[in-house]
Structures are given as structure tokens and as C-alpha cells.
Amino acid sequence: MTLTVLGIETSCDETAAAVIRLDPENPDGPGEILSNCVHSQIEVHAPYGGVVPEIAARSHVSIIDGLIEQAIADADIELTALDGIAATAGPGLVGGVMVGLMTGKMLALSLDKPFIGVNHLEGHALTVRLCAPLAFPYLLLLVSGGHCQLIAVKAHGVYETYGSTLDDAAGEAFDKAAKLMGLGYPGGPAIEAIAQKGEATAFDLPRPLRGDGGCDFSFSGLKTALRVRATDMQPVSDIDVANLAASLQQAITDCLVERSLNAMQRFSEDETITAKNDYSMLKFVVAGGVAANTHIKTALEQACTAQDFSFHVAPPQLCTDNAAMIAWAGAERLRVGKISPLDMAARPRWPLMELNSL
């Protein structure tokens, strides 16, 4: 018997609702997406060059009910056909998280259905299993506007963090650099587009932490280095901006690849992981909004090939924040009986490692 779950996502500037199905006889996936509705707030936040938390929360309030109705209609089911309600409980902007969390609790209570509070990072971590069969364990690079981590996904709910950002996430670095160069918001797609017209070796930008053998990231210095280069060469021409964008993208790519290679070595040397691996190749998964960047994705895939890791990434529409991933993570938890109490609190910070005890 399949599990049909409604997911709600409001952790940042996308309001989203989706319905998915999980077949317990195929627990490693894939699942079936019955609907996936996303309302972006990009236009609302663009004048500010980034997300304004209060504006985001108010937008979620005005949109969420209608979006859930649309998701149910698109899925062509009745609310009573749901087996559970999943909503992001954190991490994220707490005002936005509270909107989706309270809405999910209300629906679960009124329908007398199980409620599952989902860790947003676990949603990203498991998305690839929604798209194609993928057994545990695997190495995950979670790279987005708010997060940059390398994580060993050893089993469902069993995670080990190899490294995380010491300051800015990669997506945040893209956004800040784009704002500095006047390219608009969101910064990642804008920089990727204009970088195609530039030369990646035009500017020698730093690769923080390079050569230390670790898995942590640091991107804040890149923005400073970019600003210094741009200031020194005023006035900046269109080709200068393209060269700066290309050089920044290459620097971030190099950092992601090097840290991932370090993590691959650690992952492959962990006997608790290799003993569970049923495939000839170890697996590397990329998730999060930055995974939609073609230049970065290509470089990571090449690194995987060189290290005999298979490469896995979700379709671009499931890399950025969405509710299908929240519904899937909720369904995976519901399948093993992990439901949440209705007094579960919103959590602006919620390390993935804390799920190991839940």
C-alpha cells in the first residue's frame, strides 16, 4: 500500500506545497510526484538584493492556503486520501518556518492524520531518492544559499558531517557578489549567465583553505577579494564584469571540488560505510540550489569519474527549495513510524546530525 503525503515548505523565500507517493515495497525510491507547486518571492525581494525575513513571512501567510488547495487539486485527490502531512520545521527564517509548520499542524489535527516535522536539510539530502532508486550509504554535498556541507548519509536518519562552511555558504557568496556587481537577485543564475561571456583566469581570486586536507568551506573572503579587484580597476566595463563573474565562479567551483575530493577519500576509507555498500562504485550526491549551476555540476561529475564514484543529482527544479522534497522526507519518516508531536517548535537552527537521535 502506497503512502501519500502532502509537503509544505516555507523556510525561506519560496512558498511551496506538493503531494508525493512512496511505495514501501521500493523504499529506496523512486517516488511519484503527484503535484509540486512553488510560488517564488524573487520579485518581492529583488529590490533589496536579498531576502527580507518579515516580508517573506507575510508573503507565506497570504499564499500558503491557496497553494495547498492547488497542490491537492493538481494531484487529483481528496484531503482525506492523504496518509500524512509533512512541513518544514527548520532550519530557516523562523517567521516563515512558523507559517508552514502551523499550517501543517492544523491540517493534520483537523484531518486526524500523522504530522511529520521535517528538517529542511534532510529534505535536500533525500531528494535524489525521490527521482531514482538510490540505496544508502552515499556522500552528499549540500550546497545552497544558506548551507554548504559535506555529509556521509549512512542510513535513513544516520548522518555524519565531514565539513561545513565557516562563514558564507556558496550560494550566499554568489548573491553577495552579484549585488556588488549590480547583477540583481538571485545571484547564482545571474553570475552563471554572464560568466559564459568572461574568462575564468582573468582574475586570480583566492581559494580559501586550499591544501589543508579538510572538508570545511570558507567563501566570505572571495567577496572581499572581488570588491578589491573591482575597486582597483574603476570604471568597470561589461567585459570586466563578465571576467569577474567567470573568475568568481571558477574559484567557488575549485573550492567545492577540492573539498569534495577530500571528503571522497575519507568516505572511501570508512569501513563502516564500505561494508554496507552493495555497489561496485561508491556514490556521490549533490543537492541544493547551487547544484543547478551547470559549470559546477560538470566539474563535480568529472571529479567523481576520476575517483570512481557514481554521480547523482536531482533535476534542477528539485535542487532549489520545493515541497516535493519535504513530502518525500516526511514519507520516508512516516514509513518507519517516525512522526512528530503537534507541539513541535520551529527551529531556526537545526543541525542534520541531531536527527541521529530521533
Summary of the structure (lengths in Angstrom):
residues: 358
radius of gyration: 20.3
end to end distance: 25.0
largest distance: 64.7
contacts: 1310
relative contact order: 0.19
helix: 47%
strand: 20%
